[in-house]
Amino acid sequence: MKRVLHVEVSMLEDALSRFGNALERTIHGEKCELYEGVGFETVAELLAVLTPARWRLIAVLRRDGACRIADLARQLGRGYKNVHSDVMALMEFGIVERGTNGLVSVPWDEIDVRVPLAA
């Protein structure tokens, strides 16, 4: 099954509404589709987390698979400290995971980013 992470700019009310709808369906015995997502209140917040350097990190991890942070830093041609900070920030949002073996990876097949243009 394809794992998709939904990243979006949305208000807390949107997430609470999605949760409420899923809860209602569950209470009534209906099957709910799995939704894995991260929400940001503003585009600026989203861009502060998903910087170009972090997108490159995500792409390398996805392409090459799980690895140690030191190996990832070498692959990216960046300092260990900066890559470590980026990995930790991405882990806070569930974009990158660390396995029990200490290796970091991107568990997603797709990251769907949505930024509504409506006011």
C-alpha positions in Angstrom: 0.0 0.0 0.0 1.3 3.4 -1.0 2.0 5.7 2.0 1.2 9.3 1.5 2.1 12.1 3.9 -0.3 15.1 3.4 1.4 18.4 4.2 -0.8 21.4 4.1 -1.4 25.0 5.2 -4.7 24.8 7.2 -6.3 26.1 10.3 -6.7 24.0 13.4 -10.4 23.9 12.8 -9.8 22.0 9.5 -7.9 19.2 11.3 -10.5 19.1 14.1 -13.3 18.8 11.5 -11.4 16.0 9.7 -11.0 14.2 13.1 -14.7 14.7 14.0 -15.8 13.2 10.7 -13.6 10.2 11.1 -14.8 9.7 14.7 -18.4 9.8 13.5 -17.8 7.2 10.8 -16.0 5.0 13.3 -18.8 5.2 15.8 -21.3 4.2 13.1 -19.1 1.2 12.1 -18.0 2.7 8.8 -14.5 2.2 7.5 -12.2 5.3 7.6 -9.5 5.9 5.1 -6.1 6.3 6.7 -5.0 10.0 6.7 -1.5 10.8 7.7 -0.8 14.5 7.7 1.0 17.5 9.0 -0.5 21.0 9.1 1.0 24.4 9.3 -0.9 27.6 10.0 1.0 29.7 7.4 3.1 29.2 4.3 6.0 30.8 6.1 5.9 28.1 8.8 5.7 25.3 6.1 8.7 26.8 4.3 10.7 27.2 7.5 10.4 23.5 8.1 10.6 22.3 4.5 13.6 24.2 3.2 15.4 23.4 -0.1 18.2 21.7 1.8 15.7 19.5 3.7 13.9 18.6 0.5 17.3 17.5 -0.9 17.9 15.5 2.2 14.4 13.8 1.9 15.1 13.0 -1.8 18.5 11.4 -1.1 17.1 9.3 1.8 14.2 8.2 -0.4 16.4 7.4 -3.3 19.2 5.6 -1.4 17.3 4.2 1.6 18.0 4.2 5.3 21.4 5.3 6.4 23.4 6.8 9.3 23.3 10.6 9.6 27.1 10.7 9.1 26.8 8.9 5.8 23.9 11.1 4.8 26.0 14.2 5.5 28.8 12.9 3.3 26.3 12.1 0.5 24.9 15.6 0.7 28.3 17.3 1.0 27.2 19.1 4.2 28.4 19.2 7.7 27.3 16.6 10.2 25.9 19.1 12.7 23.7 20.8 10.1 22.4 17.5 8.7 21.7 16.2 12.2 19.7 19.4 13.0 17.7 19.0 9.8 17.0 15.3 10.5 15.8 16.1 14.0 13.6 18.9 12.7 12.1 16.6 10.1 11.6 13.8 12.7 9.5 16.2 14.8 7.0 16.3 12.0 7.2 12.6 11.1 8.7 13.2 7.7 11.9 11.3 8.6 12.0 8.3 11.0 14.8 6.7 12.9 14.7 2.9 13.1 15.7 0.8 16.1 19.0 0.2 14.2 19.7 3.9 14.4 19.3 4.5 10.7 17.2 7.3 9.4 14.8 7.0 6.5 11.8 8.5 4.7 8.8 6.1 5.1 6.7 7.9 2.6 6.1 7.0 -1.1 4.8 10.4 -1.7 4.6 13.8 0.1 1.5 15.7 -1.0 2.0 19.5 -0.3 -1.1 21.6 -0.5 -1.3 25.4 -0.1 -4.8 26.8 -0.6 -4.8 30.2 -2.3 -8.1 31.2 -0.9 -8.1 33.9 1.8 
